[in-house]
Amino acid sequence: MWLSMLNKPNANRHPRDGALWIVFLRYYTQDFNYKKRIVTIRQYEPLLRVDKKWYSDIIAIEDPFELYRNLAEYIRVK
């Protein structure tokens, strides 16, 4: 949804300061499916938890340098 908005060609488009940040926050707070997907910066396509066998209940964040490592593995919900 938000990617289509950003990818529209428009020579006159000048995003306001913070507009991209707001879209980013909206995506990761409202649209992103944390139960099925892993947050990753190394690829465009969604990375699924079943692909890496990461089944914890909390967010999963792939380390971009050590691909086997979940950066969120030490987060605990109290």
PyMOL Python script that loads the backbone (N, CA, C, O; Angstrom):
from pymol import cmd

cmd.read_pdbstr("""\
ATOM      1  N   MET A   1       0.818  -1.176   0.000  1.00  0.00           N
ATOM      2  CA  MET A   1       0.000   0.000   0.000  1.00  0.00           C
ATOM      3  C   MET A   1       0.873   1.255   0.000  1.00  0.00           C
ATOM      4  O   MET A   1       0.787   2.056  -0.931  1.00  0.00           O
ATOM      5  N   TRP A   2       1.702   1.442   1.011  1.00  0.00           N
ATOM      6  CA  TRP A   2       2.516   2.653   1.103  1.00  0.00           C
ATOM      7  C   TRP A   2       3.614   2.674   0.065  1.00  0.00           C
ATOM      8  O   TRP A   2       4.041   3.749  -0.356  1.00  0.00           O
ATOM      9  N   LEU A   3       4.094   1.484  -0.370  1.00  0.00           N
ATOM     10  CA  LEU A   3       5.137   1.454  -1.393  1.00  0.00           C
ATOM     11  C   LEU A   3       4.627   2.010  -2.707  1.00  0.00           C
ATOM     12  O   LEU A   3       5.359   2.703  -3.415  1.00  0.00           O
ATOM     13  N   SER A   4       3.374   1.714  -3.044  1.00  0.00           N
ATOM     14  CA  SER A   4       2.817   2.242  -4.279  1.00  0.00           C
ATOM     15  C   SER A   4       2.757   3.763  -4.229  1.00  0.00           C
ATOM     16  O   SER A   4       2.955   4.426  -5.248  1.00  0.00           O
ATOM     17  N   MET A   5       2.486   4.317  -3.057  1.00  0.00           N
ATOM     18  CA  MET A   5       2.447   5.762  -2.905  1.00  0.00           C
ATOM     19  C   MET A   5       3.834   6.368  -3.128  1.00  0.00           C
ATOM     20  O   MET A   5       3.960   7.419  -3.758  1.00  0.00           O
ATOM     21  N   LEU A   6       4.863   5.715  -2.617  1.00  0.00           N
ATOM     22  CA  LEU A   6       6.217   6.244  -2.749  1.00  0.00           C
ATOM     23  C   LEU A   6       6.797   6.034  -4.140  1.00  0.00           C
ATOM     24  O   LEU A   6       7.650   6.807  -4.575  1.00  0.00           O
ATOM     25  N   ASN A   7       6.346   4.997  -4.846  1.00  0.00           N
ATOM     26  CA  ASN A   7       6.902   4.667  -6.152  1.00  0.00           C
ATOM     27  C   ASN A   7       6.250   5.409  -7.302  1.00  0.00           C
ATOM     28  O   ASN A   7       6.701   5.274  -8.439  1.00  0.00           O
ATOM     29  N   LYS A   8       5.211   6.184  -7.053  1.00  0.00           N
ATOM     30  CA  LYS A   8       4.547   6.916  -8.125  1.00  0.00           C
ATOM     31  C   LYS A   8       5.495   7.977  -8.677  1.00  0.00           C
ATOM     32  O   LYS A   8       6.036   8.789  -7.926  1.00  0.00           O
ATOM     33  N   PRO A   9       5.693   7.963 -10.021  1.00  0.00           N
ATOM     34  CA  PRO A   9       6.562   8.990 -10.590  1.00  0.00           C
ATOM     35  C   PRO A   9       5.849  10.344 -10.579  1.00  0.00           C
ATOM     36  O   PRO A   9       4.724  10.466 -11.062  1.00  0.00           O
ATOM     37  N   ASN A  10       6.501  11.334 -10.034  1.00  0.00           N
ATOM     38  CA  ASN A  10       5.934  12.673  -9.981  1.00  0.00           C
ATOM     39  C   ASN A  10       7.090  13.644  -9.790  1.00  0.00           C
ATOM     40  O   ASN A  10       7.701  13.704  -8.723  1.00  0.00           O
ATOM     41  N   ALA A  11       7.376  14.394 -10.831  1.00  0.00           N
ATOM     42  CA  ALA A  11       8.508  15.315 -10.782  1.00  0.00           C
ATOM     43  C   ALA A  11       8.278  16.441  -9.785  1.00  0.00           C
ATOM     44  O   ALA A  11       9.239  17.022  -9.282  1.00  0.00           O
ATOM     45  N   ASN A  12       7.016  16.762  -9.491  1.00  0.00           N
ATOM     46  CA  ASN A  12       6.709  17.876  -8.598  1.00  0.00           C
ATOM     47  C   ASN A  12       6.575  17.453  -7.143  1.00  0.00           C
ATOM     48  O   ASN A  12       6.291  18.288  -6.284  1.00  0.00           O
ATOM     49  N   ARG A  13       6.772  16.184  -6.854  1.00  0.00           N
ATOM     50  CA  ARG A  13       6.565  15.713  -5.491  1.00  0.00           C
ATOM     51  C   ARG A  13       7.785  16.018  -4.639  1.00  0.00           C
ATOM     52  O   ARG A  13       8.901  15.613  -4.964  1.00  0.00           O
ATOM     53  N   HIS A  14       7.564  16.731  -3.555  1.00  0.00           N
ATOM     54  CA  HIS A  14       8.600  17.015  -2.573  1.00  0.00           C
ATOM     55  C   HIS A  14       8.022  16.649  -1.218  1.00  0.00           C
ATOM     56  O   HIS A  14       7.270  17.433  -0.639  1.00  0.00           O
ATOM     57  N   PRO A  15       8.359  15.470  -0.698  1.00  0.00           N
ATOM     58  CA  PRO A  15       7.771  15.061   0.585  1.00  0.00           C
ATOM     59  C   PRO A  15       8.125  16.040   1.695  1.00  0.00           C
ATOM     60  O   PRO A  15       9.236  16.567   1.761  1.00  0.00           O
ATOM     61  N   ARG A  16       7.171  16.261   2.541  1.00  0.00           N
ATOM     62  CA  ARG A  16       7.412  17.120   3.697  1.00  0.00           C
ATOM     63  C   ARG A  16       8.374  16.412   4.642  1.00  0.00           C
ATOM     64  O   ARG A  16       8.487  15.186   4.637  1.00  0.00           O
ATOM     65  N   ASP A  17       9.047  17.190   5.433  1.00  0.00           N
ATOM     66  CA  ASP A  17       9.970  16.608   6.422  1.00  0.00           C
ATOM     67  C   ASP A  17       9.217  15.630   7.311  1.00  0.00           C
ATOM     68  O   ASP A  17       8.171  15.966   7.866  1.00  0.00           O
ATOM     69  N   GLY A  18       9.736  14.451   7.443  1.00  0.00           N
ATOM     70  CA  GLY A  18       9.134  13.472   8.324  1.00  0.00           C
ATOM     71  C   GLY A  18       8.053  12.614   7.699  1.00  0.00           C
ATOM     72  O   GLY A  18       7.578  11.674   8.336  1.00  0.00           O
ATOM     73  N   ALA A  19       7.644  12.910   6.456  1.00  0.00           N
ATOM     74  CA  ALA A  19       6.565  12.137   5.838  1.00  0.00           C
ATOM     75  C   ALA A  19       6.974  10.675   5.645  1.00  0.00           C
ATOM     76  O   ALA A  19       6.180   9.770   5.906  1.00  0.00           O
ATOM     77  N   LEU A  20       8.183  10.445   5.200  1.00  0.00           N
ATOM     78  CA  LEU A  20       8.661   9.075   5.027  1.00  0.00           C
ATOM     79  C   LEU A  20       8.749   8.363   6.374  1.00  0.00           C
ATOM     80  O   LEU A  20       8.444   7.175   6.471  1.00  0.00           O
ATOM     81  N   TRP A  21       9.162   9.082   7.403  1.00  0.00           N
ATOM     82  CA  TRP A  21       9.244   8.514   8.756  1.00  0.00           C
ATOM     83  C   TRP A  21       7.857   8.084   9.237  1.00  0.00           C
ATOM     84  O   TRP A  21       7.713   7.014   9.827  1.00  0.00           O
ATOM     85  N   ILE A  22       6.854   8.894   8.994  1.00  0.00           N
ATOM     86  CA  ILE A  22       5.485   8.573   9.397  1.00  0.00           C
ATOM     87  C   ILE A  22       4.994   7.334   8.657  1.00  0.00           C
ATOM     88  O   ILE A  22       4.357   6.468   9.257  1.00  0.00           O
ATOM     89  N   VAL A  23       5.283   7.242   7.363  1.00  0.00           N
ATOM     90  CA  VAL A  23       4.887   6.066   6.580  1.00  0.00           C
ATOM     91  C   VAL A  23       5.589   4.821   7.114  1.00  0.00           C
ATOM     92  O   VAL A  23       4.972   3.762   7.231  1.00  0.00           O
ATOM     93  N   PHE A  24       6.869   4.942   7.438  1.00  0.00           N
ATOM     94  CA  PHE A  24       7.637   3.839   8.004  1.00  0.00           C
ATOM     95  C   PHE A  24       7.020   3.358   9.324  1.00  0.00           C
ATOM     96  O   PHE A  24       6.805   2.161   9.518  1.00  0.00           O
ATOM     97  N   LEU A  25       6.742   4.294  10.218  1.00  0.00           N
ATOM     98  CA  LEU A  25       6.150   3.941  11.509  1.00  0.00           C
ATOM     99  C   LEU A  25       4.768   3.321  11.344  1.00  0.00           C
ATOM    100  O   LEU A  25       4.436   2.350  12.026  1.00  0.00           O
ATOM    101  N   ARG A  26       3.971   3.869  10.455  1.00  0.00           N
ATOM    102  CA  ARG A  26       2.636   3.320  10.219  1.00  0.00           C
ATOM    103  C   ARG A  26       2.731   1.875   9.726  1.00  0.00           C
ATOM    104  O   ARG A  26       1.978   1.011  10.174  1.00  0.00           O
ATOM    105  N   TYR A  27       3.657   1.620   8.806  1.00  0.00           N
ATOM    106  CA  TYR A  27       3.800   0.268   8.270  1.00  0.00           C
ATOM    107  C   TYR A  27       4.163  -0.721   9.381  1.00  0.00           C
ATOM    108  O   TYR A  27       3.536  -1.774   9.493  1.00  0.00           O
ATOM    109  N   TYR A  28       5.163  -0.399  10.201  1.00  0.00           N
ATOM    110  CA  TYR A  28       5.619  -1.342  11.215  1.00  0.00           C
ATOM    111  C   TYR A  28       4.734  -1.397  12.457  1.00  0.00           C
ATOM    112  O   TYR A  28       4.878  -2.315  13.265  1.00  0.00           O
ATOM    113  N   THR A  29       3.828  -0.446  12.631  1.00  0.00           N
ATOM    114  CA  THR A  29       2.911  -0.508  13.772  1.00  0.00           C
ATOM    115  C   THR A  29       1.524  -1.001  13.407  1.00  0.00           C
ATOM    116  O   THR A  29       0.809  -1.514  14.267  1.00  0.00           O
ATOM    117  N   GLN A  30       1.126  -0.856  12.141  1.00  0.00           N
ATOM    118  CA  GLN A  30      -0.246  -1.220  11.759  1.00  0.00           C
ATOM    119  C   GLN A  30      -0.322  -2.325  10.713  1.00  0.00           C
ATOM    120  O   GLN A  30      -1.211  -3.172  10.787  1.00  0.00           O
ATOM    121  N   ASP A  31       0.582  -2.338   9.749  1.00  0.00           N
ATOM    122  CA  ASP A  31       0.447  -3.236   8.606  1.00  0.00           C
ATOM    123  C   ASP A  31       1.313  -4.491   8.680  1.00  0.00           C
ATOM    124  O   ASP A  31       0.929  -5.534   8.151  1.00  0.00           O
ATOM    125  N   PHE A  32       2.456  -4.408   9.317  1.00  0.00           N
ATOM    126  CA  PHE A  32       3.413  -5.514   9.332  1.00  0.00           C
ATOM    127  C   PHE A  32       2.896  -6.666  10.187  1.00  0.00           C
ATOM    128  O   PHE A  32       2.447  -6.450  11.313  1.00  0.00           O
ATOM    129  N   ASN A  33       2.955  -7.887   9.662  1.00  0.00           N
ATOM    130  CA  ASN A  33       2.484  -9.069  10.364  1.00  0.00           C
ATOM    131  C   ASN A  33       3.665  -9.715  11.106  1.00  0.00           C
ATOM    132  O   ASN A  33       4.426 -10.490  10.528  1.00  0.00           O
ATOM    133  N   TYR A  34       3.800  -9.382  12.388  1.00  0.00           N
ATOM    134  CA  TYR A  34       4.923  -9.869  13.188  1.00  0.00           C
ATOM    135  C   TYR A  34       4.866 -11.367  13.446  1.00  0.00           C
ATOM    136  O   TYR A  34       5.903 -11.986  13.683  1.00  0.00           O
ATOM    137  N   LYS A  35       3.696 -11.953  13.406  1.00  0.00           N
ATOM    138  CA  LYS A  35       3.568 -13.391  13.679  1.00  0.00           C
ATOM    139  C   LYS A  35       4.054 -14.239  12.512  1.00  0.00           C
ATOM    140  O   LYS A  35       4.435 -15.392  12.712  1.00  0.00           O
ATOM    141  N   LYS A  36       4.049 -13.689  11.284  1.00  0.00           N
ATOM    142  CA  LYS A  36       4.445 -14.456  10.104  1.00  0.00           C
ATOM    143  C   LYS A  36       5.743 -13.983   9.457  1.00  0.00           C
ATOM    144  O   LYS A  36       6.394 -14.749   8.747  1.00  0.00           O
ATOM    145  N   ARG A  37       6.126 -12.724   9.696  1.00  0.00           N
ATOM    146  CA  ARG A  37       7.263 -12.152   8.974  1.00  0.00           C
ATOM    147  C   ARG A  37       8.405 -11.752   9.895  1.00  0.00           C
ATOM    148  O   ARG A  37       8.242 -11.595  11.105  1.00  0.00           O
ATOM    149  N   ILE A  38       9.572 -11.592   9.271  1.00  0.00           N
ATOM    150  CA  ILE A  38      10.784 -11.151   9.943  1.00  0.00           C
ATOM    151  C   ILE A  38      11.171  -9.789   9.382  1.00  0.00           C
ATOM    152  O   ILE A  38      11.122  -9.582   8.170  1.00  0.00           O
ATOM    153  N   VAL A  39      11.552  -8.866  10.247  1.00  0.00           N
ATOM    154  CA  VAL A  39      12.036  -7.565   9.800  1.00  0.00           C
ATOM    155  C   VAL A  39      13.432  -7.772   9.224  1.00  0.00           C
ATOM    156  O   VAL A  39      14.314  -8.306   9.897  1.00  0.00           O
ATOM    157  N   THR A  40      13.632  -7.348   7.978  1.00  0.00           N
ATOM    158  CA  THR A  40      14.923  -7.495   7.319  1.00  0.00           C
ATOM    159  C   THR A  40      15.183  -6.290   6.434  1.00  0.00           C
ATOM    160  O   THR A  40      14.250  -5.710   5.879  1.00  0.00           O
ATOM    161  N   ILE A  41      16.454  -5.910   6.301  1.00  0.00           N
ATOM    162  CA  ILE A  41      16.794  -4.798   5.421  1.00  0.00           C
ATOM    163  C   ILE A  41      17.556  -5.261   4.191  1.00  0.00           C
ATOM    164  O   ILE A  41      17.877  -4.442   3.330  1.00  0.00           O
ATOM    165  N   ARG A  42      17.849  -6.532   4.086  1.00  0.00           N
ATOM    166  CA  ARG A  42      18.708  -6.990   2.995  1.00  0.00           C
ATOM    167  C   ARG A  42      17.956  -7.408   1.748  1.00  0.00           C
ATOM    168  O   ARG A  42      18.579  -7.646   0.714  1.00  0.00           O
ATOM    169  N   GLN A  43      16.640  -7.504   1.811  1.00  0.00           N
ATOM    170  CA  GLN A  43      15.882  -7.894   0.621  1.00  0.00           C
ATOM    171  C   GLN A  43      14.545  -7.178   0.587  1.00  0.00           C
ATOM    172  O   GLN A  43      14.009  -6.781   1.622  1.00  0.00           O
ATOM    173  N   TYR A  44      14.019  -7.021  -0.610  1.00  0.00           N
ATOM    174  CA  TYR A  44      12.759  -6.316  -0.807  1.00  0.00           C
ATOM    175  C   TYR A  44      11.563  -7.186  -0.435  1.00  0.00           C
ATOM    176  O   TYR A  44      10.604  -6.710   0.172  1.00  0.00           O
ATOM    177  N   GLU A  45      11.626  -8.452  -0.802  1.00  0.00           N
ATOM    178  CA  GLU A  45      10.519  -9.379  -0.545  1.00  0.00           C
ATOM    179  C   GLU A  45      10.426  -9.702   0.946  1.00  0.00           C
ATOM    180  O   GLU A  45      11.446  -9.736   1.636  1.00  0.00           O
ATOM    181  N   PRO A  46       9.217  -9.940   1.447  1.00  0.00           N
ATOM    182  CA  PRO A  46       9.068 -10.310   2.865  1.00  0.00           C
ATOM    183  C   PRO A  46       9.804 -11.612   3.187  1.00  0.00           C
ATOM    184  O   PRO A  46       9.844 -12.538   2.377  1.00  0.00           O
ATOM    185  N   LEU A  47      10.370 -11.658   4.356  1.00  0.00           N
ATOM    186  CA  LEU A  47      11.054 -12.851   4.835  1.00  0.00           C
ATOM    187  C   LEU A  47      10.145 -13.497   5.872  1.00  0.00           C
ATOM    188  O   LEU A  47       9.784 -12.869   6.868  1.00  0.00           O
ATOM    189  N   LEU A  48       9.779 -14.742   5.639  1.00  0.00           N
ATOM    190  CA  LEU A  48       8.843 -15.433   6.511  1.00  0.00           C
ATOM    191  C   LEU A  48       9.567 -16.167   7.633  1.00  0.00           C
ATOM    192  O   LEU A  48      10.688 -16.648   7.464  1.00  0.00           O
ATOM    193  N   ARG A  49       8.904 -16.241   8.776  1.00  0.00           N
ATOM    194  CA  ARG A  49       9.475 -16.946   9.930  1.00  0.00           C
ATOM    195  C   ARG A  49       9.727 -18.418   9.619  1.00  0.00           C
ATOM    196  O   ARG A  49      10.717 -18.985  10.082  1.00  0.00           O
ATOM    197  N   VAL A  50       8.857 -19.035   8.851  1.00  0.00           N
ATOM    198  CA  VAL A  50       9.036 -20.462   8.541  1.00  0.00           C
ATOM    199  C   VAL A  50      10.296 -20.689   7.711  1.00  0.00           C
ATOM    200  O   VAL A  50      10.885 -21.769   7.770  1.00  0.00           O
ATOM    201  N   ASP A  51      10.718 -19.689   6.941  1.00  0.00           N
ATOM    202  CA  ASP A  51      11.936 -19.823   6.145  1.00  0.00           C
ATOM    203  C   ASP A  51      13.179 -19.979   7.015  1.00  0.00           C
ATOM    204  O   ASP A  51      14.123 -20.669   6.631  1.00  0.00           O
ATOM    205  N   LYS A  52      13.183 -19.348   8.172  1.00  0.00           N
ATOM    206  CA  LYS A  52      14.337 -19.412   9.073  1.00  0.00           C
ATOM    207  C   LYS A  52      14.080 -20.254  10.317  1.00  0.00           C
ATOM    208  O   LYS A  52      14.971 -20.460  11.140  1.00  0.00           O
ATOM    209  N   LYS A  53      12.848 -20.735  10.437  1.00  0.00           N
ATOM    210  CA  LYS A  53      12.449 -21.533  11.602  1.00  0.00           C
ATOM    211  C   LYS A  53      12.576 -20.728  12.896  1.00  0.00           C
ATOM    212  O   LYS A  53      13.034 -21.241  13.917  1.00  0.00           O
ATOM    213  N   TRP A  54      12.166 -19.469  12.839  1.00  0.00           N
ATOM    214  CA  TRP A  54      12.141 -18.591  14.002  1.00  0.00           C
ATOM    215  C   TRP A  54      10.697 -18.488  14.456  1.00  0.00           C
ATOM    216  O   TRP A  54       9.899 -17.809  13.809  1.00  0.00           O
ATOM    217  N   TYR A  55      10.343 -19.138  15.544  1.00  0.00           N
ATOM    218  CA  TYR A  55       8.944 -19.236  15.957  1.00  0.00           C
ATOM    219  C   TYR A  55       8.643 -18.557  17.290  1.00  0.00           C
ATOM    220  O   TYR A  55       7.611 -18.850  17.894  1.00  0.00           O
ATOM    221  N   SER A  56       9.486 -17.679  17.762  1.00  0.00           N
ATOM    222  CA  SER A  56       9.208 -17.014  19.037  1.00  0.00           C
ATOM    223  C   SER A  56       7.993 -16.099  18.894  1.00  0.00           C
ATOM    224  O   SER A  56       7.607 -15.729  17.784  1.00  0.00           O
ATOM    225  N   ASP A  57       7.400 -15.741  20.025  1.00  0.00           N
ATOM    226  CA  ASP A  57       6.192 -14.916  20.021  1.00  0.00           C
ATOM    227  C   ASP A  57       6.475 -13.429  19.859  1.00  0.00           C
ATOM    228  O   ASP A  57       5.558 -12.650  19.599  1.00  0.00           O
ATOM    229  N   ILE A  58       7.725 -13.028  20.008  1.00  0.00           N
ATOM    230  CA  ILE A  58       8.050 -11.611  19.911  1.00  0.00           C
ATOM    231  C   ILE A  58       8.547 -11.280  18.509  1.00  0.00           C
ATOM    232  O   ILE A  58       8.687 -12.166  17.666  1.00  0.00           O
ATOM    233  N   ILE A  59       8.805 -10.028  18.271  1.00  0.00           N
ATOM    234  CA  ILE A  59       9.298  -9.566  16.977  1.00  0.00           C
ATOM    235  C   ILE A  59      10.588 -10.296  16.612  1.00  0.00           C
ATOM    236  O   ILE A  59      11.381 -10.646  17.486  1.00  0.00           O
ATOM    237  N   ALA A  60      10.789 -10.519  15.323  1.00  0.00           N
ATOM    238  CA  ALA A  60      12.020 -11.128  14.824  1.00  0.00           C
ATOM    239  C   ALA A  60      12.694 -10.131  13.894  1.00  0.00           C
ATOM    240  O   ALA A  60      12.074  -9.627  12.957  1.00  0.00           O
ATOM    241  N   ILE A  61      13.972  -9.847  14.157  1.00  0.00           N
ATOM    242  CA  ILE A  61      14.736  -8.893  13.356  1.00  0.00           C
ATOM    243  C   ILE A  61      16.006  -9.589  12.885  1.00  0.00           C
ATOM    244  O   ILE A  61      16.840  -9.984  13.699  1.00  0.00           O
ATOM    245  N   GLU A  62      16.151  -9.737  11.584  1.00  0.00           N
ATOM    246  CA  GLU A  62      17.317 -10.419  11.034  1.00  0.00           C
ATOM    247  C   GLU A  62      18.542  -9.516  11.078  1.00  0.00           C
ATOM    248  O   GLU A  62      18.491  -8.363  10.650  1.00  0.00           O
ATOM    249  N   ASP A  63      19.638 -10.048  11.596  1.00  0.00           N
ATOM    250  CA  ASP A  63      20.909  -9.338  11.581  1.00  0.00           C
ATOM    251  C   ASP A  63      21.388  -9.281  10.124  1.00  0.00           C
ATOM    252  O   ASP A  63      21.483 -10.327   9.481  1.00  0.00           O
ATOM    253  N   PRO A  64      21.690  -8.100   9.588  1.00  0.00           N
ATOM    254  CA  PRO A  64      22.092  -8.020   8.180  1.00  0.00           C
ATOM    255  C   PRO A  64      23.484  -8.581   7.900  1.00  0.00           C
ATOM    256  O   PRO A  64      23.835  -8.793   6.739  1.00  0.00           O
ATOM    257  N   PHE A  65      24.282  -8.823   8.935  1.00  0.00           N
ATOM    258  CA  PHE A  65      25.635  -9.339   8.746  1.00  0.00           C
ATOM    259  C   PHE A  65      25.756 -10.814   9.108  1.00  0.00           C
ATOM    260  O   PHE A  65      26.479 -11.557   8.444  1.00  0.00           O
ATOM    261  N   GLU A  66      25.066 -11.235  10.139  1.00  0.00           N
ATOM    262  CA  GLU A  66      25.040 -12.638  10.543  1.00  0.00           C
ATOM    263  C   GLU A  66      23.601 -13.112  10.353  1.00  0.00           C
ATOM    264  O   GLU A  66      22.776 -12.995  11.259  1.00  0.00           O
ATOM    265  N   LEU A  67      23.311 -13.642   9.181  1.00  0.00           N
ATOM    266  CA  LEU A  67      21.936 -13.915   8.757  1.00  0.00           C
ATOM    267  C   LEU A  67      21.217 -14.947   9.613  1.00  0.00           C
ATOM    268  O   LEU A  67      19.988 -15.005   9.596  1.00  0.00           O
ATOM    269  N   TYR A  68      21.936 -15.741  10.341  1.00  0.00           N
ATOM    270  CA  TYR A  68      21.317 -16.755  11.204  1.00  0.00           C
ATOM    271  C   TYR A  68      20.862 -16.163  12.539  1.00  0.00           C
ATOM    272  O   TYR A  68      20.168 -16.837  13.301  1.00  0.00           O
ATOM    273  N   ARG A  69      21.235 -14.929  12.833  1.00  0.00           N
ATOM    274  CA  ARG A  69      21.002 -14.338  14.156  1.00  0.00           C
ATOM    275  C   ARG A  69      19.759 -13.454  14.180  1.00  0.00           C
ATOM    276  O   ARG A  69      19.565 -12.606  13.309  1.00  0.00           O
ATOM    277  N   ASN A  70      18.928 -13.665  15.183  1.00  0.00           N
ATOM    278  CA  ASN A  70      17.750 -12.830  15.429  1.00  0.00           C
ATOM    279  C   ASN A  70      18.161 -11.765  16.440  1.00  0.00           C
ATOM    280  O   ASN A  70      18.479 -12.082  17.586  1.00  0.00           O
ATOM    281  N   LEU A  71      18.154 -10.512  16.018  1.00  0.00           N
ATOM    282  CA  LEU A  71      18.578  -9.422  16.896  1.00  0.00           C
ATOM    283  C   LEU A  71      17.645  -9.216  18.068  1.00  0.00           C
ATOM    284  O   LEU A  71      18.029  -8.599  19.061  1.00  0.00           O
ATOM    285  N   ALA A  72      16.435  -9.717  17.974  1.00  0.00           N
ATOM    286  CA  ALA A  72      15.457  -9.552  19.048  1.00  0.00           C
ATOM    287  C   ALA A  72      15.388 -10.763  19.964  1.00  0.00           C
ATOM    288  O   ALA A  72      14.455 -10.868  20.760  1.00  0.00           O
ATOM    289  N   GLU A  73      16.335 -11.672  19.879  1.00  0.00           N
ATOM    290  CA  GLU A  73      16.235 -12.915  20.660  1.00  0.00           C
ATOM    291  C   GLU A  73      16.330 -12.703  22.163  1.00  0.00           C
ATOM    292  O   GLU A  73      15.918 -13.570  22.933  1.00  0.00           O
ATOM    293  N   TYR A  74      16.863 -11.572  22.593  1.00  0.00           N
ATOM    294  CA  TYR A  74      17.005 -11.342  24.030  1.00  0.00           C
ATOM    295  C   TYR A  74      15.920 -10.439  24.590  1.00  0.00           C
ATOM    296  O   TYR A  74      15.952 -10.091  25.770  1.00  0.00           O
ATOM    297  N   ILE A  75      14.966 -10.058  23.765  1.00  0.00           N
ATOM    298  CA  ILE A  75      13.831  -9.245  24.247  1.00  0.00           C
ATOM    299  C   ILE A  75      12.888 -10.154  25.010  1.00  0.00           C
ATOM    300  O   ILE A  75      12.543 -11.237  24.537  1.00  0.00           O
ATOM    301  N   ARG A  76      12.475  -9.723  26.173  1.00  0.00           N
ATOM    302  CA  ARG A  76      11.532 -10.494  26.991  1.00  0.00           C
ATOM    303  C   ARG A  76      10.311  -9.652  27.281  1.00  0.00           C
ATOM    304  O   ARG A  76      10.435  -8.468  27.594  1.00  0.00           O
ATOM    305  N   VAL A  77       9.153 -10.232  27.185  1.00  0.00           N
ATOM    306  CA  VAL A  77       7.904  -9.544  27.493  1.00  0.00           C
ATOM    307  C   VAL A  77       7.609  -9.758  28.968  1.00  0.00           C
ATOM    308  O   VAL A  77       7.603 -10.894  29.441  1.00  0.00           O
ATOM    309  N   LYS A  78       7.367  -8.685  29.691  1.00  0.00           N
ATOM    310  CA  LYS A  78       7.091  -8.794  31.124  1.00  0.00           C
ATOM    311  C   LYS A  78       5.615  -8.596  31.373  1.00  0.00           C
ATOM    312  O   LYS A  78       5.170  -8.649  32.519  1.00  0.00           O
TER     313      LYS A  78
END
""", "prot")
cmd.dss("prot")
cmd.show_as("cartoon", "prot")
cmd.util.cbc("prot")
cmd.orient("prot")
